[in-house]
Amino acid sequence: MSRAMDEQVTESAAILTVNAGSSSLRLDLVEGGSVLDSARAERAVDPGSAGEELSAFLGGHFGRDIRAVAHRLVHGGDLVRVPAVADDETVAALRGVISLAPLHLPPSLALLDAAREQLPAVPHVLCPDTAFHAGLPEEAAVYALPRDWRERYGLRRYGFHGLSYAWAVDRVAELLGRPVTELDLVLAHLGGGCSVCAVAGGRSLDTSMGFTPLDGLPMSRRSGSVDPGMLVWLLSEGRLSLDELGDGLERRSGLLGLSGGRSGDTRELVAAERDGDAAAALALGVFCHRVSREIAAAATSLGRVDALVFTGEIGWDQPEVRAAVCRRLGLLGVEPPAHGNRHDDGPVSAYDAAVPVMVVQVREELQLARECLRMLAEEDE
């Protein structure tokens, strides 16, 4: 569907978007491409209170006509690879893949259950974060593992943050005044979860996250990629239990672990580094080194780099991180940004930069509404 048709579809349709992250909850009512109301919490959702969270938001919109509910689904495995209407069979099957994204799927499924109960007369559309990467080239998607393992368990690189990337790619094309089909971009989504993606012609060609959202870059509390041999060693001879390993990798690593437990928030770490905190400096140094390394690796999938794009809460709002990352990318023609934060999407590099460095605010709620309406329109055809 074209952007013009997209906008036409959204004119008279109110969509509730439900987005449960690993450490956040976002509920938005979207109509005509604009957000009418939002409820946001920077904390993990307790699945037991999901119904109350949703009910409190809907109570402020009693009587409003809601056409559909769009749910961000971080990981649907092979069950949900493109936007689809949730039914009992699909929801039951998703409970069997919770281990693929243990921080994301329990709150997401609890909110899905609550929304289907409280809004039973409207379609509930699952919008997987993996859809943007569904067409990854085989050389980027396939792991160097035994074939029988890959086929039996569906082991492949799925990629994540697809809603964020889809929105950012369209925004960059709009800002540069060029068709998406003509752009080669490297994008970095840096937030509670972090990843890098190479996009050519609107298609994802490579991305740093893999089979699960634990892969790739260090994150706020997640480890990112580590030596698998080290994990085998930690599990052998009783050094760590499986539960201890999982908890450590998912909840006590990343920036939090690097800083010695001080914080997983780059804002606090930047302030601590200025005050001479060595552990905070180490955390930021490791993080920026890994981000720049993944950006350089992603660029090898492209013929050129038309722009380097930062999104996600850190990418949008942490100029110190952007500058530290870009200082390492001179070989790609990237120079440190000339400007700090801005109030709108656009370049933070000098006007004559060989490779523009751009920031795009995360608008997953608008992309959720767009994909939901697109899918419903296709069903109506």
VENCORMO-V264293 format. One record per helix or strand. SS is the DSSP state (a for helix, b for strand). FROM is the first residue (numbers start at 0). LEN is the number of residues. If there is no record, write none. Layout:
BEGIN
SS&FROM&LEN / SS&FROM&LEN
END
This chain:
BEGIN
a&2&8 / b&13&7 / b&24&7 / b&33&8 / a&46&15 / b&67&6 / b&83&2 / a&87&14 / a&104&14 / b&122&6 / a&130&3 / a&137&4 / a&146&7 / a&161&15 / a&179&3 / b&183&7 / b&193&7 / b&202&5 / a&227&11 / a&241&10 / a&253&5 / a&265&9 / a&277&22 / b&306&5 / a&311&6 / a&318&8 / a&329&3 / b&345&2 / b&355&4 / a&363&17
END
